[in-house]
Structure formats: structure tokens, C-alpha cells
Amino acid sequence: MGDDDRPDYVILSPCTTSKTIEMRTKNKLDLAKAEKELAKDHDVTANTSVFLSFSHKDKQFTLYSSGKIVIKEVDSKEGKPLLLEVFNLLKMRGCLIEN
């Protein structure tokens, strides 16, 4: 283990009226690997060099290589458990880049 004692992620609610919740992971995301892994059982709707969008449990998610994960059209109570599911899925499938 290194000197990095930051938590694995932080969940933010940027604006209560936007119905968007954001998770910032301490690791960067491998979008190419995420697309390959998520396409097995999710509807991947967009992939650019900057972000990857997909559906999970009828909600729209956007992943950024910086480690940001955004879920749209949810409130905090509904969104936080879904963000954790997606984070754990990405971690389990090897899509987080170790620092």
C-alpha cells in the first residue's frame, strides 16, 4: 500500500434540482475495457475518447476516464445505491486503473 489514504470514492449531489448524482473515484477508468465489459449485459449508448454512456436498471450513466461516474434523472436516495452497484461492477470487471 502507498501513501494514498483517500477513500475509494466520494458521492456528490451537485444540484438538488438537476436530479443528477456524481461519484468521483480515486482511480481512473479504462473506458475501452468498460465498454467491452458492459456491452456483455448493458446497453452502451455512446463511447467517445472522453466518456462512455450506458443504461443500468433503466437509468442513464456516464463514465469519464478521470474516474467520474454520473447518473441522471434520480434523487439521492435512489441514485447512491445504483452508483455503488456500478462502481462495484466496474471494480469486479477490472475497469479501474490502479494508481
N, C-alpha and C positions, 0 to 999 in steps of 0.2 A: 504494500500500500504506500502511496505517496503522501505528500503533504496536503492533498486536496480533501478538506473535510466538509465541502459543500454537500447539501443534500442531493439525491439523485434527480430531483425535480422540484419545481415551485409552481403552484397553480395560481393564476391571476384572473380576476374578472375586470377587464379594462374599463368597461362601461356598463352599468346596470341596464341601460335602455337598449344596448346593441344586441343583447341576447347572444353574446359570444364569450367563450371562456378559453383561456390560453394556458398552456403548460410550457414551461421552459425547462428543458433537461440540461444536465451538466455535460452530457455527451452530445456530440454532433450526430446527425442521422445520415446513413448511407441511403440516399433516395433510390438509386438503381436497385440495390438489394431489396429495399422496402417494396418497390413496385413489383419485383419478381415474386416476393413472398406474399404480398397482399393480394395479388391477382389470382392466387390459388382459390380464395374463398371470399373475395370482396370485389365490388365494382369500382375499379380505378377509373376516375373520370378525367383526369388531366395529369400530365407529367411534363415539366419543363426543367431546365437546369437549376431553377430556383425553388420550385415547390412541387409537391405531389398531392393531388386531391383524390379522396376515395370516400365511399359510404361504409358505415359500420352501424348496424342496428338502426337503419333508416335515418341516420344523421350524417351530415357532411363534415368531413375532417380535412384539414390541410396540414401537411408536414413541410417543414423547412429544413434545409441541410444544417442550419445553425443549431438545431435542436428544439425549435419551437413547434408545438402541436396546437392547432386551433380547432375548436368545434363550434359550429354555427347553429343558431336558432334553438338554443337551450337556456334554461336557467341554471344557476349554480348547483342546486340540489340534484338535478338530472345529469348535468354535464360532468361534474367531478368524477363520479364512478366510471363513466364512459371514457374519460381521459385516462384514468388509471388502467382500464382494460386495454386500451390501445397502447399505452406505454409498455405494459407487461407483455403484450403480444409482440411488439417490436423488439423488446429485450430478448424474449424467448426465441425469436426467429433470427437473432444475430444482426439486427439492423442498426444497433447503436455502435458508434465508433469509439473505441476505448481511447481515452486521452493519454 
